[in-house]
Amino acid sequence: MNSESTSTTQPVFFVPHGAGPCFFMDWQPADTWEKMAEFLQSISSRLPQQPKAILIISAHWQTPVFSITAAKQPELIYDYSGFPKHTYELTYPALGAPVLAEQISELLTNAGLDNEQDAIRGFDHGVFIPLKVLFPNADIPVVQLSLRRDLDPKTHLMAGKTLASLREEGVLIIGSGMSFHNMRGYGDANFTAPSKKFDEWLTKTINADPEERLAALTDWSQAPHASDAHPLGAEEHLLPLMVAVGAAGNDQGKRVYSQQVLKTQLSAFQFG
């Protein structure tokens, strides 16, 4: 942890979670996901102290209204297919945080955002795969927030803003998705330039003043090569960024990782 920081307010991150269980299996080339894993491992050194809890928003849970995991000991959901047998035996025994789930529900309700708590839902791979790299000891309680199925950017920005106060209580908020997510584009050199153009726009937007940032992300579909980076109607891997940006408030944003993976540009962002 960063011993020089005097603030206990946690920053906010939007991180790529890779492809399925990519960090825990052989891949060709062997170093495909190495730098991404190294970035994820570095996040703990960017924090003022160990988080009291983690609130993570994954691209892989979409519900009619915002939903919150409320189980005391959530199970894992191996929601990927075609990977080696051992990747379905991975463990991440982090505890849930029902009290925090209730607090999140109250904050959303007070902001007029319908929501429900789910005492059965476990953690999907957009949660346990990156967290297994970030915090391998699984010693920090975790709550997952779903995306709302309509994928409305303004609503997700509002949800993040509603939850921003949790940062001052030691809660680390993480959006887990991908800055580029078009299954047709991965491995296709025709998508390299479009992915870079979208990434340039996204980075400039994240660096902008908060009001400009919010306005641009609300209309993200007008960005250069937006539909190449995130096919419209299937932009769920970008929406966790909206929650992260909402939670960032007036904090400056910056790109803290960027790399070409599978011939597409992928980035991560930090606020605060």
C-alpha positions as CSV (number, residue, x, y, z in Angstrom):
1,M,0.0,0.0,0.0
2,N,1.1,3.6,-0.5
3,S,2.4,4.7,2.8
4,E,3.0,8.3,1.6
5,S,-0.7,9.1,1.1
6,T,-2.5,10.8,3.9
7,S,-5.9,10.3,2.3
8,T,-8.0,7.3,3.2
9,T,-10.5,7.9,0.3
10,Q,-10.1,5.0,-2.1
11,P,-9.6,5.7,-5.8
12,V,-11.8,4.3,-8.5
13,F,-10.7,2.0,-11.3
14,F,-12.0,0.7,-14.6
15,V,-10.0,-2.4,-15.5
16,P,-10.0,-5.0,-18.3
17,H,-10.8,-8.5,-17.0
18,G,-9.3,-10.4,-20.0
19,A,-10.8,-13.3,-21.8
20,G,-12.4,-15.9,-19.6
21,P,-9.8,-17.4,-17.2
22,C,-6.9,-16.2,-19.4
23,F,-4.6,-15.4,-16.5
24,F,-4.7,-18.9,-15.1
25,M,-4.0,-21.0,-18.2
26,D,-1.6,-21.5,-21.1
27,W,-2.1,-19.2,-24.0
28,Q,-0.4,-18.7,-27.4
29,P,1.6,-16.6,-27.5
30,A,2.5,-17.3,-23.9
31,D,2.8,-13.7,-22.9
32,T,-0.5,-12.5,-24.4
33,W,-2.0,-11.5,-21.0
34,E,1.2,-11.0,-19.0
35,K,1.3,-7.2,-19.0
36,M,-2.4,-7.0,-18.2
37,A,-1.8,-9.3,-15.2
38,E,1.1,-7.2,-14.1
39,F,-1.0,-4.1,-14.2
40,L,-3.7,-5.7,-12.2
41,Q,-1.2,-6.9,-9.6
42,S,0.1,-3.3,-9.3
43,I,-3.2,-1.8,-8.2
44,S,-2.7,-2.6,-4.5
45,S,0.4,-0.3,-4.6
46,R,-1.8,2.6,-5.8
47,L,-4.1,2.5,-2.8
48,P,-3.9,4.6,0.4
49,Q,-4.6,1.5,2.5
50,Q,-6.1,-1.9,2.1
51,P,-9.8,-1.5,1.3
52,K,-12.4,-2.4,3.9
53,A,-14.5,-3.8,1.1
54,I,-14.7,-3.9,-2.6
55,L,-17.7,-2.9,-4.8
56,I,-17.2,-4.3,-8.3
57,I,-19.4,-3.8,-11.3
58,S,-19.0,-6.6,-13.9
59,A,-20.1,-6.6,-17.5
60,H,-21.4,-10.2,-17.0
61,W,-24.4,-9.5,-14.8
62,Q,-27.4,-7.6,-16.3
63,T,-30.8,-7.3,-14.6
64,P,-34.0,-5.3,-15.1
65,V,-33.1,-3.1,-12.1
66,F,-29.8,-2.7,-10.3
67,S,-29.1,-5.8,-8.3
68,I,-26.7,-6.3,-5.4
69,T,-25.1,-9.5,-4.2
70,A,-26.1,-10.0,-0.5
71,A,-24.9,-13.5,0.2
72,K,-22.5,-14.0,3.2
73,Q,-20.4,-16.5,1.3
74,P,-21.0,-16.1,-2.4
75,E,-20.2,-19.0,-4.7
76,L,-18.4,-18.7,-8.0
77,I,-20.2,-18.7,-11.4
78,Y,-17.9,-20.3,-14.1
79,D,-19.7,-18.4,-16.9
80,Y,-17.2,-19.3,-19.6
81,S,-17.0,-22.3,-21.9
82,G,-14.4,-24.3,-23.8
83,F,-11.5,-23.7,-21.4
84,P,-9.3,-26.3,-19.6
85,K,-10.8,-28.4,-16.9
86,H,-8.7,-26.8,-14.1
87,T,-10.2,-23.4,-14.8
88,Y,-13.5,-24.7,-13.6
89,E,-11.9,-25.5,-10.3
90,L,-10.5,-22.1,-9.5
91,T,-11.4,-20.7,-6.1
92,Y,-11.9,-17.3,-4.7
93,P,-13.3,-17.6,-1.1
94,A,-13.9,-13.9,-0.5
95,L,-16.7,-13.2,1.9
96,G,-19.7,-11.1,0.9
97,A,-20.8,-8.0,2.8
98,P,-24.6,-8.0,3.5
99,V,-24.4,-4.9,5.5
100,L,-22.7,-3.0,2.7
101,A,-25.2,-4.5,0.3
102,E,-28.0,-3.0,2.4
103,Q,-26.2,0.4,2.4
104,I,-25.8,0.3,-1.4
105,S,-29.5,-0.5,-1.7
106,E,-30.4,2.4,0.5
107,L,-28.2,4.9,-1.4
108,L,-29.7,3.8,-4.8
109,T,-33.2,3.9,-3.4
110,N,-32.8,7.4,-2.0
111,A,-31.6,8.5,-5.5
112,G,-34.7,7.1,-7.1
113,L,-33.0,4.1,-8.6
114,D,-35.0,0.9,-8.3
115,N,-32.9,-2.0,-7.0
116,E,-33.0,-5.3,-5.3
117,Q,-30.7,-7.5,-3.2
118,D,-29.9,-11.0,-4.3
119,A,-28.9,-13.4,-1.5
120,I,-28.3,-16.3,-3.9
121,R,-26.2,-14.8,-6.7
122,G,-22.5,-15.7,-6.8
123,F,-19.5,-13.9,-8.4
124,D,-19.1,-14.3,-12.2
125,H,-15.8,-14.4,-13.9
126,G,-15.8,-10.6,-14.4
127,V,-15.4,-10.5,-10.6
128,F,-13.4,-13.4,-9.4
129,I,-10.9,-13.6,-12.3
130,P,-9.5,-10.1,-12.0
131,L,-9.8,-10.1,-8.2
132,K,-7.9,-13.3,-8.0
133,V,-5.0,-11.4,-9.6
134,L,-5.5,-8.1,-7.7
135,F,-6.0,-9.6,-4.2
136,P,-5.0,-13.2,-4.3
137,N,-5.5,-13.7,-0.6
138,A,-9.3,-13.2,-1.0
139,D,-9.3,-11.4,2.4
140,I,-11.4,-8.4,1.5
141,P,-15.2,-8.6,1.5
142,V,-16.7,-8.2,-2.0
143,V,-20.1,-7.0,-3.2
144,Q,-21.1,-7.1,-6.8
145,L,-23.5,-4.6,-8.5
146,S,-25.2,-5.6,-11.7
147,L,-25.6,-3.5,-14.8
148,R,-29.2,-2.4,-15.6
149,R,-30.3,-4.3,-18.6
150,D,-31.1,-1.2,-20.7
151,L,-27.4,-0.2,-20.6
152,D,-28.4,3.4,-20.5
153,P,-25.2,5.4,-19.9
154,K,-26.8,8.3,-18.1
155,T,-28.4,6.0,-15.5
156,H,-25.2,4.1,-14.9
157,L,-23.3,7.4,-14.4
158,M,-26.0,8.4,-11.9
159,A,-25.7,5.1,-10.1
160,G,-21.9,5.7,-9.7
161,K,-22.5,9.2,-8.4
162,T,-24.9,7.9,-5.9
163,L,-22.3,5.4,-4.5
164,A,-19.3,7.8,-4.5
165,S,-19.5,8.4,-0.7
166,L,-18.6,4.8,-0.1
167,R,-15.0,5.6,-1.1
168,E,-14.6,7.8,2.0
169,E,-15.5,4.7,4.0
170,G,-12.7,2.7,2.6
171,V,-14.7,0.9,-0.1
172,L,-12.7,0.4,-3.4
173,I,-15.0,0.7,-6.4
174,I,-13.9,-1.2,-9.6
175,G,-15.6,-1.3,-13.0
176,S,-14.7,-4.6,-14.6
177,G,-15.1,-4.7,-18.4
178,M,-13.1,-4.1,-21.5
179,S,-12.4,-0.7,-23.2
180,F,-12.7,-2.6,-26.5
181,H,-15.1,-5.6,-26.7
182,N,-16.1,-6.8,-30.2
183,M,-15.7,-10.5,-30.5
184,R,-15.4,-10.1,-34.3
185,G,-12.5,-7.8,-33.8
186,Y,-10.2,-9.7,-31.6
187,G,-7.3,-11.1,-33.6
188,D,-8.3,-9.2,-36.8
189,A,-5.8,-6.6,-37.9
190,N,-8.6,-4.6,-39.6
191,F,-9.8,-3.6,-36.1
192,T,-6.4,-2.4,-34.9
193,A,-6.7,1.2,-36.2
194,P,-10.3,1.6,-35.2
195,S,-9.6,0.3,-31.7
196,K,-6.8,2.8,-31.4
197,K,-9.0,5.7,-32.6
198,F,-11.7,4.8,-30.0
199,D,-9.1,4.4,-27.3
200,E,-7.7,7.8,-28.1
201,W,-11.1,9.3,-27.8
202,L,-11.8,7.5,-24.5
203,T,-8.5,8.5,-23.0
204,K,-9.1,12.2,-24.0
205,T,-12.6,12.0,-22.5
206,I,-11.4,10.5,-19.2
207,N,-8.8,13.2,-18.9
208,A,-11.4,16.0,-19.5
209,D,-13.0,18.2,-16.9
210,P,-15.8,16.3,-15.1
211,E,-18.7,18.0,-16.8
212,E,-17.3,17.5,-20.2
213,R,-16.4,13.9,-19.3
214,L,-20.0,13.1,-18.3
215,A,-21.5,14.7,-21.4
216,A,-19.1,12.8,-23.7
217,L,-19.7,9.5,-22.1
218,T,-23.5,10.0,-22.1
219,D,-23.2,10.3,-25.9
220,W,-20.3,7.7,-26.2
221,S,-22.0,6.1,-29.3
222,Q,-21.1,9.2,-31.3
223,A,-17.4,8.7,-30.7
224,P,-15.0,7.7,-33.5
225,H,-15.4,4.0,-34.3
226,A,-17.7,3.5,-31.3
227,S,-19.7,0.7,-32.9
228,D,-16.5,-1.0,-34.0
229,A,-15.3,-1.0,-30.4
230,H,-18.7,-1.9,-28.8
231,P,-21.4,-3.1,-31.2
232,L,-24.5,-1.1,-30.3
233,G,-26.9,-3.2,-28.2
234,A,-24.0,-5.2,-26.8
235,E,-22.0,-2.5,-25.1
236,E,-22.1,-4.2,-21.7
237,H,-18.3,-4.2,-21.4
238,L,-18.2,-0.4,-21.5
239,L,-20.9,0.3,-19.0
240,P,-18.9,-0.5,-15.9
241,L,-16.8,2.5,-16.9
242,M,-19.9,4.7,-16.6
243,V,-20.4,3.6,-12.9
244,A,-16.7,4.2,-12.2
245,V,-16.8,7.7,-13.7
246,G,-20.0,8.5,-11.8
247,A,-18.3,7.4,-8.6
248,A,-15.2,9.5,-9.5
249,G,-17.0,12.7,-9.0
250,N,-14.7,15.6,-9.7
251,D,-11.5,13.5,-9.4
252,Q,-9.1,13.7,-12.3
253,G,-9.0,10.6,-14.5
254,K,-6.0,9.1,-16.2
255,R,-5.1,6.1,-18.3
256,V,-2.9,3.8,-16.2
257,Y,-2.5,0.9,-18.6
258,S,-2.7,0.5,-22.3
259,Q,-1.6,-2.3,-24.6
260,Q,-2.4,-3.9,-27.9
261,V,-3.8,-7.4,-27.2
262,L,-5.2,-9.7,-29.9
263,K,-4.6,-6.8,-32.4
264,T,-6.8,-4.4,-30.5
265,Q,-6.0,-1.6,-28.1
266,L,-7.1,-2.2,-24.5
267,S,-6.8,0.3,-21.6
268,A,-7.5,0.9,-17.9
269,F,-8.3,4.1,-16.1
270,Q,-7.9,5.4,-12.6
271,F,-9.7,8.3,-10.8
272,G,-8.4,9.8,-7.7
